[in-house]
Amino acid sequence: MPVESHTTGPPGGKAHPQVIPGTTPAKPPRFRRGWLLLTAPLAILASIYLGDLILSSDRVPRGVTAAGVPIGGMALSDAEARLRADVSPRVTRPIPVTFADERGDIDPTSAGLAVDWTATVSQAGAQPLNPLTRLASLFSTREIGVVSTADDTALTAALEDLDAKVAQDPVEGTVRFDGTKPVAVNPEAGRRLDVDAAAELVKSGWAAGDTIDLPVNELQPSTTASDVQAALDDIATPAVSAPLIITGDGDSVATIDEDVIAAALTFDIEDGDIVATVDEDVFADAARPQLAASETPLREATIDFAASPPAKVPSQDGRRIDYDATFSDLLDVLTGTGDRDIAAVYVDEPATFTTADIDALGPVQVIGEFQTSGFSGDSGVNIKRAAGAIDGIVVAPGETFSLNGATNPRTAANGYVEAGIILNGRPDSGVGGGVSQVATTLFNAAYFAGVELVEHQEHSYYISRYPAGREATVFGDAIDVKFRNDGPTPVQIQTTWTSGSVTVRLVGIKRYEVSSAQSPRSAPTSPRTITIPAGESCSAGGGAPGFTITDTRTLRDIVTGETRTESHTVRYDPIPKVVCGG
């Protein structure tokens, strides 16, 4: 049944609830008023937050600046218009930059720099949802820079030009010598403009109009000051502490002074280490004259053409200092604590062409000789000049002789005069005319000497005073006479001349019996006629037919009796008929 409750207490007094045994009284709502006081402000703030978020949803977040222009809180279109208005005047001005301790500027037009206005505003982002972030934006700013387009190649080129002003390669540490005093040269860092990072910095900050500090990277050398000190203490200083003594055979001694040691000692960088190098040739050059008396020079058997008549010179076995072997431990000796005295290492050098070898070849004699004649007085001047230039020249074994090399330049300054030549089938004149007579005479002397005929060229037209198919000419540097001494002993060129003839002899040791044979003339060609107008210099001529001929040289080895032949075919052009006064 229902439980009744009632209150008791004095009349008009405060009622007290009557608790019936076996029941739990209900608790009164003690905190209802406090909860209302707390939730009401939160509801108000939430309403403000939501209202602000809705109202600003199409605007740039508050506190945003681009290129220093405040666009926060603006509608997107208004922000772009404001940005264009404030930034556009800057975009054609030179961009001031600093880099290291240098100043410069970049032409934005040349670098293709331009602002993407819409993308710049867009990069501000959407409205932040975090209430704290939105609250903080009321009291702070956020610079977003600009979105730029650029000609990357041109911008990179402009930055590389700036880099050239500051670029310094790192200087590696080393040791140098001031006379005989070693001096430490400590390493120094280098620097280079960080072109890639600088390009990004310029793209984002150039439109602000402020000076941009471009990043510069420091380039560290691979060596350190301690490396330099070690090279100084361990190598350079002990190396020049005293002279080096080289003892040779007998009483020969060479003293290498400290200044020579300093000149020969250098320091290089290898794989990041300071490495000492000794130029052994400097030591050898200093020691060689002091130890020369202890050596025996090698001499191959040869011919002395200074003697009259030329005579054979016997061979001599040599004994010389092997400086590579002598200096094999040179740096260790220079930097060690032991004696600074090394012994010269000698090697024997036996002659490869001995006295017995040269005696077996036969006597020194004329091995090839030829004479030509029939030239004018002015040509004779040039013939004498060229023959005199080659007289007495000795051609060593294996050496190639060049007539042009011995007589050029054939100019008036060198004693040559104008003389007759043949030009385009007609008589003409030129400085050095007539030297072809020396060319033919020399060629034939070499031909009969049995040496190797390296180069020659015949005249275009056959000249009757020369052997057909066995003659030669020269012209400037283009046409030459060359032969190679392919024998084991030297050959000397000897020349004599008179007013009417020139003779060339090759003197040495004869190796071959040489003979010459010519084929019959064949394939004749008729001359053409050239008419020279009246009044022009002219020398009439009946002309001559052209033809083909083959010359064969036969060489029989005097020692072995073996024979070989060499054939050479020449095609002569016909000599034109010249008619004067036509």
C-alpha positions as CSV (number, residue, x, y, z in Angstrom):
1,M,0.0,0.0,0.0
2,P,1.2,3.6,-0.5
3,V,3.5,4.9,2.1
4,E,2.6,8.2,3.4
5,S,5.1,10.7,4.5
6,H,4.6,13.9,6.4
7,T,6.6,16.6,8.0
8,T,6.8,17.4,11.6
9,G,8.0,20.5,13.3
10,P,6.8,23.5,15.1
11,P,4.1,25.5,13.5
12,G,5.4,28.2,11.1
13,G,8.9,26.7,11.4
14,K,11.1,25.0,8.8
15,A,9.7,21.7,7.8
16,H,12.0,18.6,8.1
17,P,11.3,15.6,6.0
18,Q,10.1,12.6,7.9
19,V,12.0,9.5,6.9
20,I,10.0,6.4,7.1
21,P,12.1,3.4,8.1
22,G,12.9,1.1,5.1
23,T,12.9,3.9,2.5
24,T,15.6,6.1,0.8
25,P,14.8,9.8,0.5
26,A,15.4,11.5,-3.0
27,K,18.4,13.9,-3.3
28,P,17.7,17.5,-4.4
29,P,19.4,18.8,-7.7
30,R,22.2,20.7,-6.1
31,F,24.3,21.8,-9.3
32,R,21.7,22.7,-11.9
33,R,22.3,26.4,-11.6
34,G,26.2,26.0,-12.1
35,W,25.7,23.9,-15.2
36,L,23.6,26.6,-16.8
37,L,26.2,29.2,-15.9
38,L,28.9,27.1,-17.7
39,T,27.1,26.0,-20.9
40,A,25.6,29.3,-21.8
41,P,29.0,31.1,-22.7
42,L,30.1,28.0,-24.6
43,A,27.0,28.1,-26.6
44,I,27.6,31.7,-27.4
45,L,31.2,31.1,-28.4
46,A,30.2,28.2,-30.6
47,S,27.6,30.4,-32.3
48,I,30.3,33.1,-32.8
49,Y,32.8,30.4,-34.2
50,L,30.2,28.9,-36.6
51,G,29.1,32.3,-37.7
52,D,32.6,33.5,-38.3
53,L,33.5,30.3,-40.2
54,I,30.4,30.7,-42.4
55,L,30.9,34.4,-43.1
56,S,34.7,33.9,-43.9
57,S,34.4,30.7,-45.9
58,D,35.0,32.5,-49.2
59,R,37.7,34.7,-48.0
60,V,41.5,34.5,-47.5
61,P,42.4,33.4,-44.0
62,R,43.1,36.3,-41.6
63,G,46.7,37.4,-41.0
64,V,47.9,36.3,-44.5
65,T,50.4,38.5,-46.4
66,A,51.8,37.9,-49.9
67,A,55.0,39.7,-51.0
68,G,54.3,41.9,-47.9
69,V,50.8,42.9,-49.0
70,P,48.1,42.1,-46.4
71,I,45.3,40.2,-48.1
72,G,44.0,38.3,-45.0
73,G,40.2,38.5,-44.5
74,M,39.6,39.6,-48.1
75,A,37.4,38.0,-50.7
76,L,39.5,36.0,-53.1
77,S,38.8,38.4,-56.0
78,D,39.5,41.4,-53.9
79,A,42.7,39.9,-52.6
80,E,44.0,39.2,-56.1
81,A,43.1,42.8,-57.2
82,R,44.9,44.2,-54.1
83,L,47.9,42.1,-54.8
84,R,48.1,43.2,-58.5
85,A,47.7,46.8,-57.6
86,D,50.5,46.7,-54.9
87,V,53.0,44.3,-56.5
88,S,52.7,45.1,-60.2
89,P,55.0,48.2,-60.0
90,R,57.8,46.0,-58.5
91,V,57.9,43.3,-61.1
92,T,60.0,45.1,-63.6
93,R,62.5,46.5,-61.1
94,P,65.9,44.9,-60.7
95,I,65.9,42.4,-57.8
96,P,68.5,43.4,-55.2
97,V,70.5,40.4,-53.9
98,T,73.3,39.8,-51.5
99,F,75.6,36.8,-51.5
100,A,78.6,36.3,-49.2
101,D,80.1,39.8,-49.1
102,E,78.9,40.8,-52.5
103,R,75.9,42.7,-53.8
104,G,74.2,42.5,-57.1
105,D,70.8,42.4,-58.9
106,I,68.8,40.2,-61.2
107,D,66.8,41.6,-64.1
108,P,63.3,39.9,-63.6
109,T,62.4,40.5,-67.3
110,S,65.5,38.8,-68.6
111,A,64.9,35.9,-66.1
112,G,61.4,35.5,-67.3
113,L,60.0,36.1,-63.8
114,A,56.2,36.7,-63.6
115,V,53.6,36.4,-60.8
116,D,50.8,33.9,-61.0
117,W,48.2,36.1,-59.2
118,T,45.5,33.5,-58.9
119,A,47.8,30.8,-57.7
120,T,49.4,33.1,-55.2
121,V,46.0,33.8,-53.5
122,S,45.0,30.2,-53.7
123,Q,48.2,29.1,-51.9
124,A,46.9,30.9,-48.8
125,G,44.7,27.8,-48.3
126,A,41.3,27.3,-46.8
127,Q,39.9,28.7,-43.6
128,P,41.5,27.0,-40.6
129,L,39.0,24.9,-38.5
130,N,41.0,24.9,-35.3
131,P,39.5,27.6,-33.0
132,L,42.9,28.3,-31.5
133,T,44.4,28.9,-34.9
134,R,41.6,31.2,-35.9
135,L,42.0,33.1,-32.6
136,A,45.7,33.4,-33.1
137,S,45.3,34.8,-36.6
138,L,43.7,37.9,-35.0
139,F,47.1,38.8,-33.5
140,S,49.7,37.4,-36.0
141,T,50.6,37.4,-39.7
142,R,51.6,34.7,-42.1
143,E,53.7,35.5,-45.2
144,I,53.0,33.1,-48.1
145,G,55.2,34.7,-50.8
146,V,54.1,34.6,-54.4
147,V,53.7,31.8,-56.9
148,S,56.1,32.7,-59.8
149,T,56.8,31.5,-63.3
150,A,60.3,31.8,-64.7
151,D,62.6,31.0,-67.5
152,D,64.6,28.5,-65.5
153,T,67.5,28.5,-68.0
154,A,67.8,32.3,-68.0
155,L,67.4,32.5,-64.2
156,T,70.1,29.9,-63.7
157,A,72.4,31.8,-66.1
158,A,71.9,35.0,-64.2
159,L,72.7,33.2,-60.9
160,E,75.7,31.6,-62.4
161,D,77.0,35.0,-63.4
162,L,76.6,36.1,-59.8
163,D,78.4,32.9,-58.7
164,A,81.4,33.9,-60.8
165,K,81.9,36.9,-58.5
166,V,82.1,34.9,-55.4
167,A,83.2,31.4,-56.5
168,Q,86.5,30.3,-54.9
169,D,87.9,26.8,-55.1
170,P,89.1,25.5,-51.8
171,V,92.9,25.9,-51.4
172,E,94.6,22.8,-50.2
173,G,97.3,22.9,-47.7
174,T,100.8,22.4,-48.8
175,V,104.4,23.2,-48.0
176,R,106.6,25.5,-50.1
177,F,110.2,26.6,-49.8
178,D,111.4,30.1,-49.4
179,G,115.0,29.4,-50.5
180,T,115.9,26.5,-48.3
181,K,113.3,27.3,-45.6
182,P,110.1,25.2,-45.6
183,V,107.0,27.3,-45.1
184,A,103.6,26.0,-44.2
185,V,100.6,27.0,-46.4
186,N,97.4,26.2,-44.5
187,P,94.3,25.2,-46.4
188,E,91.5,27.6,-47.1
189,A,87.8,26.9,-47.6
190,G,86.2,27.8,-50.9
191,R,82.7,28.9,-51.6
192,R,80.0,28.7,-54.3
193,L,76.6,30.1,-54.7
194,D,73.9,27.4,-54.2
195,V,72.3,28.1,-57.5
196,D,69.4,25.7,-57.1
197,A,68.4,26.9,-53.7
198,A,68.9,30.5,-54.7
199,A,66.6,30.0,-57.7
200,E,63.8,28.8,-55.4
201,L,64.4,31.7,-53.0
202,V,64.2,34.2,-55.8
203,K,61.0,32.7,-57.3
204,S,59.2,33.0,-53.9
205,G,60.6,36.3,-52.7
206,W,61.5,38.5,-55.6
207,A,58.1,40.3,-55.8
208,A,58.4,41.6,-52.2
209,G,60.8,44.3,-53.3
210,D,63.2,43.5,-50.5
211,T,66.9,42.5,-50.8
212,I,67.2,38.7,-51.1
213,D,70.1,37.1,-49.3
214,L,71.2,34.2,-51.5
215,P,72.6,31.1,-49.9
216,V,76.3,30.4,-50.4
217,N,77.8,27.0,-49.7
218,E,81.2,26.7,-48.1
219,L,83.5,24.2,-49.8
220,Q,85.9,22.5,-47.4
221,P,89.4,21.4,-48.6
222,S,90.4,17.8,-48.1
223,T,93.4,18.7,-46.1
224,T,93.8,20.3,-42.6
225,A,96.3,22.5,-40.9
226,S,97.5,19.5,-38.9
227,D,98.2,17.7,-42.2
228,V,100.3,20.6,-43.3
229,Q,102.2,20.7,-40.0
230,A,102.9,16.9,-40.3
231,A,104.3,17.4,-43.8
232,L,106.4,20.3,-42.6
233,D,107.8,18.4,-39.5
234,D,108.1,14.9,-41.0
235,I,109.3,15.6,-44.5
236,A,110.2,19.2,-45.5
237,T,112.3,20.2,-42.5
238,P,114.4,17.0,-42.3
239,A,114.9,16.9,-46.1
240,V,116.8,20.2,-46.2
241,S,118.6,19.7,-42.9
242,A,121.9,18.9,-44.5
243,P,123.4,18.1,-48.0
244,L,123.1,14.7,-49.6
245,I,126.3,12.9,-50.5
246,I,126.5,10.5,-53.5
247,T,129.6,8.4,-53.6
248,G,130.8,7.0,-57.0
249,D,133.6,4.7,-58.1
250,G,137.1,5.6,-57.2
251,D,137.3,9.0,-55.4
252,S,134.3,10.5,-57.2
253,V,131.8,12.2,-54.9
254,A,128.8,14.4,-55.6
255,T,127.4,16.8,-53.0
256,I,123.7,17.8,-53.4
257,D,123.2,21.0,-51.5
258,E,120.1,22.0,-49.6
259,D,118.9,24.5,-52.2
260,V,118.9,21.7,-54.9
261,I,116.9,19.5,-52.5
262,A,114.4,22.3,-51.9
263,A,114.0,22.9,-55.6
264,A,113.4,19.2,-56.2
265,L,110.9,18.6,-53.4
266,T,107.2,19.3,-54.1
267,F,104.0,18.5,-52.3
268,D,100.8,17.4,-54.0
269,I,97.4,16.2,-52.9
270,E,96.4,12.6,-53.6
271,D,93.1,11.2,-52.3
272,G,93.0,14.0,-49.7
273,D,96.5,13.4,-48.4
274,I,99.6,15.7,-48.7
275,V,102.1,13.6,-50.6
276,A,105.8,14.6,-51.1
277,T,107.4,14.1,-54.6
278,V,111.1,14.3,-55.4
279,D,112.1,15.2,-58.9
280,E,115.0,12.8,-59.3
281,D,116.1,14.5,-62.5
282,V,117.0,17.6,-60.5
283,F,119.3,15.5,-58.3
284,A,120.8,13.7,-61.4
285,D,121.5,16.9,-63.2
286,A,123.3,18.2,-60.1
287,A,125.3,14.9,-59.6
288,R,126.1,14.1,-63.3
289,P,128.9,16.6,-63.8
290,Q,130.5,15.8,-60.5
291,L,130.5,12.0,-61.2
292,A,131.1,12.1,-65.0
293,A,134.8,11.1,-64.5
294,S,133.7,7.8,-63.0
295,E,131.6,6.9,-66.1
296,T,132.7,5.5,-69.5
297,P,130.6,6.9,-72.4
298,L,129.2,4.3,-74.8
299,R,130.3,4.8,-78.4
300,E,129.0,2.7,-81.3
301,A,131.5,2.2,-84.2
302,T,131.1,5.0,-86.6
303,I,132.8,7.2,-89.2
304,D,134.7,10.4,-88.5
305,F,134.0,12.7,-91.4
306,A,136.1,15.4,-89.9
307,A,139.2,13.4,-90.6
308,S,140.8,13.7,-94.0
309,P,140.1,11.2,-95.5
310,P,137.1,10.1,-93.4
311,A,138.1,7.3,-91.1
312,K,136.4,4.6,-89.1
313,V,136.0,5.2,-85.3
314,P,136.2,2.0,-83.2
315,S,133.4,1.2,-80.7
316,Q,133.7,1.6,-77.0
317,D,131.6,-0.2,-74.3
318,G,130.1,2.1,-71.8
319,R,129.6,2.1,-68.1
320,R,127.2,4.7,-66.6
321,I,125.4,5.5,-63.4
322,D,121.8,4.3,-63.3
323,Y,120.3,7.3,-61.5
324,D,116.8,5.6,-61.2
325,A,118.3,2.8,-59.2
326,T,120.6,5.1,-57.3
327,F,117.7,7.2,-56.1
328,S,115.3,4.4,-55.5
329,D,115.1,5.2,-51.7
330,L,115.8,8.9,-52.0
331,L,112.9,10.2,-50.0
332,D,113.5,7.8,-47.1
333,V,117.2,8.9,-47.0
334,L,116.2,12.6,-47.0
335,T,113.7,12.2,-44.2
336,G,115.3,9.5,-42.1
337,T,117.6,9.8,-39.2
338,G,120.5,7.8,-40.6
339,D,123.4,8.9,-42.8
340,R,122.7,11.1,-45.7
341,D,125.1,9.2,-48.0
342,I,124.0,6.9,-50.9
343,A,126.2,4.9,-53.3
344,A,125.9,5.3,-57.0
345,V,124.6,2.3,-58.9
346,Y,126.5,1.5,-62.2
347,V,125.3,-0.4,-65.2
348,D,127.4,-1.7,-68.2
349,E,126.4,-0.7,-71.8
350,P,128.1,-2.8,-74.4
351,A,128.2,-1.4,-77.9
352,T,125.7,-2.9,-80.3
353,F,127.6,-1.9,-83.5
354,T,131.2,-2.9,-82.8
355,T,134.5,-2.3,-84.4
356,A,134.4,-5.8,-85.8
357,D,131.0,-5.0,-87.3
358,I,132.1,-1.9,-89.1
359,D,135.4,-3.5,-90.3
360,A,133.4,-6.4,-91.8
361,L,131.4,-3.9,-94.0
362,G,134.4,-2.7,-96.0
363,P,136.2,0.6,-96.5
364,V,134.9,4.2,-96.3
365,Q,134.4,5.4,-99.8
366,V,132.1,7.2,-102.2
367,I,129.0,5.1,-102.4
368,G,127.0,7.2,-104.8
369,E,127.9,10.0,-107.2
370,F,126.3,12.0,-109.9
371,Q,127.0,15.2,-112.0
372,T,124.8,17.4,-114.1
373,S,125.7,20.4,-116.3
374,G,124.2,22.9,-118.7
375,F,122.8,25.8,-116.8
376,S,122.8,29.6,-117.2
377,G,124.8,32.0,-115.0
378,D,121.9,33.2,-112.8
379,S,120.8,29.6,-112.3
380,G,124.4,28.8,-111.4
381,V,124.2,31.3,-108.5
382,N,121.3,29.4,-107.0
383,I,122.8,26.0,-107.7
384,K,126.0,27.0,-105.9
385,R,124.0,28.4,-103.0
386,A,121.9,25.2,-102.6
387,A,124.8,22.9,-103.1
388,G,126.8,24.8,-100.5
389,A,124.0,24.5,-98.0
390,I,124.0,20.7,-98.1
391,D,127.8,20.2,-98.4
392,G,129.2,18.3,-95.4
393,I,125.8,17.3,-93.9
394,V,126.0,13.9,-92.2
395,V,122.9,11.7,-92.3
396,A,122.9,9.4,-89.3
397,P,121.7,5.8,-89.4
398,G,117.9,5.8,-89.6
399,E,117.7,9.5,-90.3
400,T,115.8,11.0,-93.2
401,F,117.3,13.9,-95.2
402,S,115.2,16.6,-96.7
403,L,116.5,19.0,-99.4
404,N,113.9,21.6,-98.6
405,G,114.7,21.3,-94.9
406,A,118.3,22.1,-95.7
407,T,117.8,24.9,-98.2
408,N,114.5,26.6,-97.4
409,P,113.6,29.4,-97.5
410,R,115.0,29.9,-100.9
411,T,114.6,33.7,-100.9
412,A,116.7,36.8,-101.9
413,A,117.5,37.3,-98.2
414,N,119.1,33.9,-98.1
415,G,121.3,34.6,-101.2
416,Y,119.0,33.3,-104.0
417,V,118.4,35.2,-107.2
418,E,115.9,35.3,-110.0
419,A,116.6,32.7,-112.6
420,G,114.8,30.7,-115.3
421,I,112.0,28.3,-114.5
422,I,109.3,26.6,-116.6
423,L,105.8,27.7,-115.8
424,N,102.8,26.3,-117.5
425,G,104.9,25.0,-120.4
426,R,106.6,28.4,-121.0
427,P,109.9,29.8,-119.9
428,D,109.6,32.1,-116.9
429,S,111.7,33.3,-114.0
430,G,111.5,33.1,-110.2
431,V,113.7,33.5,-107.2
432,G,115.6,30.2,-106.7
433,G,115.3,29.0,-110.2
434,G,117.8,26.3,-111.1
435,V,117.7,24.5,-107.7
436,S,115.9,21.7,-109.4
437,Q,119.3,20.9,-111.0
438,V,120.6,20.2,-107.4
439,A,117.5,18.2,-106.7
440,T,118.1,15.9,-109.7
441,T,121.9,15.6,-109.0
442,L,121.2,14.7,-105.3
443,F,118.5,12.2,-106.2
444,N,120.7,10.3,-108.6
445,A,123.6,10.2,-106.0
446,A,121.2,8.8,-103.5
447,Y,119.8,6.4,-106.1
448,F,123.2,4.9,-106.8
449,A,124.2,4.9,-103.1
450,G,121.5,2.4,-102.6
451,V,119.8,4.3,-99.8
452,E,116.0,4.3,-99.3
453,L,114.3,6.8,-101.7
454,V,111.5,8.3,-99.6
455,E,110.1,11.2,-101.7
456,H,110.7,12.8,-105.1
457,Q,108.7,14.2,-108.0
458,E,109.8,14.5,-111.6
459,H,109.3,17.6,-113.8
460,S,106.0,17.8,-115.6
461,Y,107.9,18.1,-118.9
462,Y,111.0,16.1,-119.8
463,I,114.3,18.1,-119.8
464,S,116.8,16.5,-122.1
465,R,119.9,17.2,-119.9
466,Y,118.5,14.8,-117.2
467,P,118.1,11.0,-117.4
468,A,114.5,10.2,-118.4
469,G,112.4,8.8,-115.6
470,R,115.3,9.4,-113.1
471,E,115.2,13.1,-112.2
472,A,113.6,15.3,-109.6
473,T,112.4,18.9,-109.0
474,V,111.6,21.0,-105.9
475,F,109.0,23.7,-105.4
476,G,108.6,25.7,-102.1
477,D,107.6,23.4,-99.3
478,A,105.2,21.4,-101.5
479,I,107.7,19.3,-103.6
480,D,110.8,17.9,-101.9
481,V,113.6,15.3,-102.4
482,K,114.0,13.0,-99.4
483,F,116.1,9.9,-98.7
484,R,116.6,7.8,-95.6
485,N,119.9,6.3,-94.5
486,D,118.7,2.8,-93.8
487,G,122.2,1.5,-93.2
488,P,124.1,1.0,-90.0
489,T,126.8,3.7,-90.5
490,P,126.5,7.4,-91.2
491,V,126.6,8.9,-94.7
492,Q,128.0,12.3,-95.6
493,I,126.8,14.5,-98.5
494,Q,129.7,16.2,-100.4
495,T,129.1,18.7,-103.2
496,T,131.4,20.4,-105.7
497,W,130.4,22.9,-108.4
498,T,131.8,24.9,-111.3
499,S,130.4,27.5,-113.5
500,G,129.0,24.8,-115.7
501,S,128.4,21.7,-113.6
502,V,127.4,20.5,-110.1
503,T,128.5,17.2,-108.5
504,V,127.0,15.4,-105.5
505,R,128.7,12.5,-103.7
506,L,127.5,10.3,-100.8
507,V,130.4,9.0,-98.7
508,G,130.1,6.1,-96.4
509,I,130.5,2.3,-96.5
510,K,129.1,0.8,-99.6
511,R,126.4,-1.9,-99.2
512,Y,125.0,-2.3,-102.7
513,E,126.1,-2.5,-106.3
514,V,123.4,-0.4,-108.0
515,S,122.5,-0.4,-111.7
516,S,119.7,1.4,-113.6
517,A,117.7,0.5,-116.7
518,Q,115.0,2.4,-118.6
519,S,112.2,0.9,-120.7
520,P,111.5,2.2,-124.2
521,R,109.5,5.4,-124.3
522,S,105.8,4.7,-124.9
523,A,102.3,6.2,-125.1
524,P,103.5,9.4,-126.9
525,T,101.2,12.5,-126.6
526,S,101.3,15.5,-129.1
527,P,102.0,19.0,-127.9
528,R,99.5,21.8,-128.1
529,T,100.3,25.3,-129.5
530,I,100.4,28.5,-127.3
531,T,100.3,31.8,-129.1
532,I,101.8,34.8,-127.3
533,P,100.3,38.2,-128.2
534,A,102.7,40.8,-129.7
535,G,104.4,42.9,-127.2
536,E,104.6,40.3,-124.5
537,S,107.8,38.6,-123.5
538,C,108.1,35.5,-125.5
539,S,110.6,32.7,-126.3
540,A,109.5,30.7,-129.3
541,G,109.7,26.9,-129.0
542,G,108.9,24.0,-131.2
543,G,107.6,21.9,-128.4
544,A,108.1,18.2,-127.8
545,P,105.8,15.1,-127.4
546,G,105.0,13.6,-124.1
547,F,105.8,10.0,-123.3
548,T,105.8,7.3,-120.6
549,I,108.9,5.6,-119.3
550,T,109.7,3.1,-116.5
551,D,113.0,3.2,-114.6
552,T,114.2,0.1,-112.7
553,R,116.8,0.2,-110.0
554,T,118.6,-3.1,-109.2
555,L,120.4,-3.4,-105.9
556,R,122.8,-6.3,-105.2
557,D,123.9,-6.8,-101.6
558,I,127.7,-6.8,-101.6
559,V,127.9,-9.1,-98.5
560,T,125.1,-11.6,-99.3
561,G,124.9,-11.3,-103.0
562,E,121.1,-11.0,-102.7
563,T,119.4,-8.9,-105.4
564,R,116.2,-6.9,-105.5
565,T,114.6,-4.4,-108.0
566,E,112.5,-1.3,-107.7
567,S,110.6,0.1,-110.6
568,H,109.1,3.6,-111.1
569,T,107.0,4.8,-114.0
570,V,106.9,8.4,-115.1
571,R,104.4,10.1,-117.5
572,Y,105.7,13.3,-119.1
573,D,103.4,15.9,-120.5
574,P,104.1,17.2,-124.0
575,I,106.0,20.5,-124.1
576,P,103.7,23.0,-125.9
577,K,104.8,24.8,-129.1
578,V,105.2,28.5,-128.4
579,V,104.4,31.0,-131.2
580,C,105.4,34.6,-130.6
581,G,103.7,37.8,-131.9
582,G,100.5,36.1,-133.0
